Amino acid sequence: MAGVTAGSSARRKVTVIGAGMVGGTVAQMLALRDYADVVLVDIVEGMPQGKSLDLMQVGPLVGFDSTLIGSNGYDESAGSDVVVITSGIARKPGMSRDDLLRTNMGIVRSVTQQVVAGSPEAVILVVSNPLDAMCHVAFEAAGFPRERVIGMAGVLDSARFRTFIVMELDVSVEDVTAMVLGGHGDTMVALSRYSTVNGVPITELLTPERLAAVEQRTANGGAEIVGLLKTGSAYYAPGTSVVQMVDAILLDKKRVLPCSVLLQGEYGIDGLFVGVPIKLAAGGVEHIYELTLTDAERTALHTSSATVRDLVNAMAAIDSGQTAASA
Ligand SMILES: NC(=O)c1ccc[n+]([C@@H]2O[C@H](COP(=O)([O-])OP(=O)(O)OC[C@H]3O[C@@H](n4cnc5c(N)ncnc54)[C@H](O)[C@@H]3O)[C@@H](O)[C@H]2O)c1
């Protein structure tokens, strides 16, 4: 059977593991950027190959020269500059939280080990859920420095926060910035004091009641979409958030973005992946910013990071064959 071959290319290479809804969106958005070749990897036979070929055929229509290759293995991914991990399964009816954690741990660990063998210099972006816990798994499996294993959550959560601020104030998205901290999930901390409309903190523009409602809707942002879709979860904004991070790395943009990174004492948190603002550039994490927080904000951050600690403990228990009662 004739296949698509890589040819010779001096372009940067991005491997996307998991060619599902988020992975497919990342591949499409990256191809439109036209600065990198994309390798899509999935365990489902034919699916990443089919999606890649379909996306290649968009090239002549919109004018990109990126090559997309689908694979069920890792040979084609060798030499990747960035690896995006979206592989995993969603929780199925009757499945316990531990079962899901065990399954996704196994998937993320196995794909990380396989991909880093051929791409030892890559920056890894983790997307699979539970996000901060999966960052720990990828970090340990890769053996990379903390600068090169980064979780995508804050970029999406802050885009959701910005969207709801825009809907509330009827202003341009271009003027709205928003900051979030903490683990990915409903304990996420929407930092209104550091969120602005062209420099004006939103605390000056919204009543405390509206502010609380916007923060709450942001924390519930993923669940709201799951509730509407009924099958599956969000993928357009998550995929676009990943691509913003790939841009920052491959174009060395030095973007300041909230991302999940391994904290080693910053914010009084040690040894946990938690969402904080970082400078994202060619080598991955270039700087971790420590914001001054109020007592309430710091407490909320520590409450959120405690949920990550619980998952890390549950994973350690799973690894040592015990039942993770705390999960
Ligand atoms: N971090 C975030 O903010 C965020 C946002 C959205 C989704 N997510 C998470 O991203 C993940 C992907 O979401 P989705 O909607 O694309 O799901 P999906 O089910 O559409 O895609 C997941 C893909 O992973 C593949 N896969 C499973 N095991 C694999 C393995 N061992 N090797 C290679 N591929 C494998 C599946 O075949 C599937 O195609 C989920 O864990 C989801 O919860 C995270």
The ligand as an ORCA input file, in Angstrom:
! r2SCAN-3c Opt
* xyz 0 1
  N      -5.473     19.524     30.262
  C      -6.635     19.989     29.811
  O      -6.984     21.135     30.021
  C      -7.490     19.072     28.990
  C      -8.501     19.582     28.181
  C      -9.249     18.695     27.391
  C      -8.990     17.322     27.441
  N      -8.014     16.874     28.271
  C      -7.680     15.443     28.357
  O      -6.990     15.104     27.160
  C      -7.165     13.714     26.911
  C      -7.621     13.519     25.465
  O      -8.934     14.031     25.284
  P      -9.716     13.729     23.926
  O     -11.006     14.424     24.014
  O      -8.811     13.950     22.792
  O      -9.954     12.147     24.087
  P     -10.120     11.080     22.926
  O     -10.685      9.873     23.578
  O     -10.814     11.680     21.772
  O      -8.600     10.772     22.469
  C      -7.704     10.024     23.240
  C      -6.917      9.151     22.276
  O      -5.873      8.490     22.987
  C      -5.676      7.256     22.321
  N      -4.890      6.327     23.133
  C      -5.276      5.593     24.196
  N      -4.254      4.842     24.640
  C      -3.193      5.118     23.843
  C      -1.858      4.665     23.796
  N      -1.396      3.761     24.664
  N      -1.045      5.139     22.829
  C      -1.493      6.057     21.934
  N      -2.755      6.531     21.935
  C      -3.588      6.062     22.869
  C      -7.092      6.761     22.049
  O      -7.106      5.750     21.064
  C      -7.763      8.053     21.620
  O      -7.748      8.198     20.197
  C      -8.156     13.213     27.957
  O      -7.419     12.649     29.039
  C      -8.849     14.477     28.401
  O      -9.397     14.369     29.699
  C      -7.270     17.710     29.031
*
